[in-house]
Amino acid sequence: MPPAETSPVSVRTDADAAPTARYWSTQPDGRILCTLCPRYCRMADGQAGFCYIRQNRGGKLVTIAPKAAANAKPEWPLTPYDKRS
């Protein structure tokens, strides 16, 4: 029996596969207000937030790159000892 092909990267192609995000509300004008961070992004259908991790898809806020957000490593804070010339 041949081994099953697996891919190290999973690509989501349809809107239903993206997990629904938490911490958001629908505004009277139809936009979505993301309340996860202090930026409070307001997104119309199809728009992504400032972080490009969350997007309004059909009136629902979805997380479009959950693993990218979890694996992000900030480049700060840098101390003078970290800077090498």
C-alpha positions as CSV (number, residue, x, y, z in Angstrom):
1,M,0.0,0.0,0.0
2,P,1.5,3.4,-1.0
3,P,2.0,6.0,1.7
4,A,-0.6,8.7,1.9
5,E,0.5,12.1,0.7
6,T,0.6,14.8,3.3
7,S,1.4,18.4,3.1
8,P,3.1,20.3,5.9
9,V,1.0,23.4,5.1
10,S,-2.8,23.3,5.1
11,V,-4.5,25.8,2.8
12,R,-8.1,26.7,3.4
13,T,-10.0,27.5,0.3
14,D,-13.6,27.9,1.3
15,A,-15.1,30.4,3.8
16,D,-16.7,27.7,5.9
17,A,-13.4,26.1,6.7
18,A,-12.0,29.2,8.4
19,P,-12.7,29.2,12.1
20,T,-15.1,31.8,13.4
21,A,-13.2,34.4,15.5
22,R,-14.2,35.6,19.0
23,Y,-14.4,39.1,20.4
24,W,-16.4,40.9,17.7
25,S,-19.8,42.5,17.2
26,T,-22.0,43.6,14.3
27,Q,-22.5,47.3,13.9
28,P,-25.7,49.0,12.7
29,D,-24.2,49.9,9.3
30,G,-23.4,46.2,8.6
31,R,-19.7,46.3,9.4
32,I,-18.1,44.1,12.0
33,L,-16.2,45.6,14.9
34,C,-13.3,43.5,16.1
35,T,-12.6,44.0,19.8
36,L,-9.6,41.7,20.2
37,C,-7.0,44.5,20.5
38,P,-7.2,48.3,21.2
39,R,-7.3,49.2,17.4
40,Y,-11.0,48.2,17.2
41,C,-11.0,47.6,13.5
42,R,-14.3,48.1,11.6
43,M,-14.5,45.8,8.5
44,A,-16.9,45.7,5.7
45,D,-17.6,42.4,3.9
46,G,-14.3,41.0,2.4
47,Q,-12.1,43.4,4.4
48,A,-9.3,42.2,6.7
49,G,-8.3,44.0,9.9
50,F,-5.0,45.8,10.6
51,C,-3.4,42.5,11.6
52,Y,-4.4,40.7,8.4
53,I,-5.3,37.7,10.7
54,R,-9.0,38.4,10.9
55,Q,-11.4,39.0,8.0
56,N,-15.1,39.7,7.5
57,R,-16.6,36.9,5.4
58,G,-20.3,37.2,4.8
59,G,-21.0,39.0,8.0
60,K,-18.9,36.7,10.2
61,L,-15.4,37.5,11.5
62,V,-13.1,34.6,10.7
63,T,-9.5,33.9,11.6
64,I,-7.7,33.5,8.2
65,A,-4.2,32.5,9.5
66,P,-4.5,31.0,13.0
67,K,-1.1,29.3,13.0
68,A,0.7,32.4,11.7
69,A,-0.6,34.4,14.7
70,A,0.4,31.8,17.2
71,N,3.9,31.4,15.7
72,A,4.7,35.1,15.4
73,K,7.9,36.2,17.1
74,P,8.2,39.9,17.9
75,E,11.5,41.5,17.1
76,W,11.3,43.7,20.2
77,P,12.3,44.6,22.8
78,L,15.9,44.9,21.7
79,T,18.5,45.8,24.3
80,P,21.8,47.4,23.4
81,Y,23.5,44.0,23.9
82,D,21.3,42.5,21.2
83,K,22.4,44.9,18.5
84,R,25.6,43.8,16.8
85,S,27.3,45.9,14.2
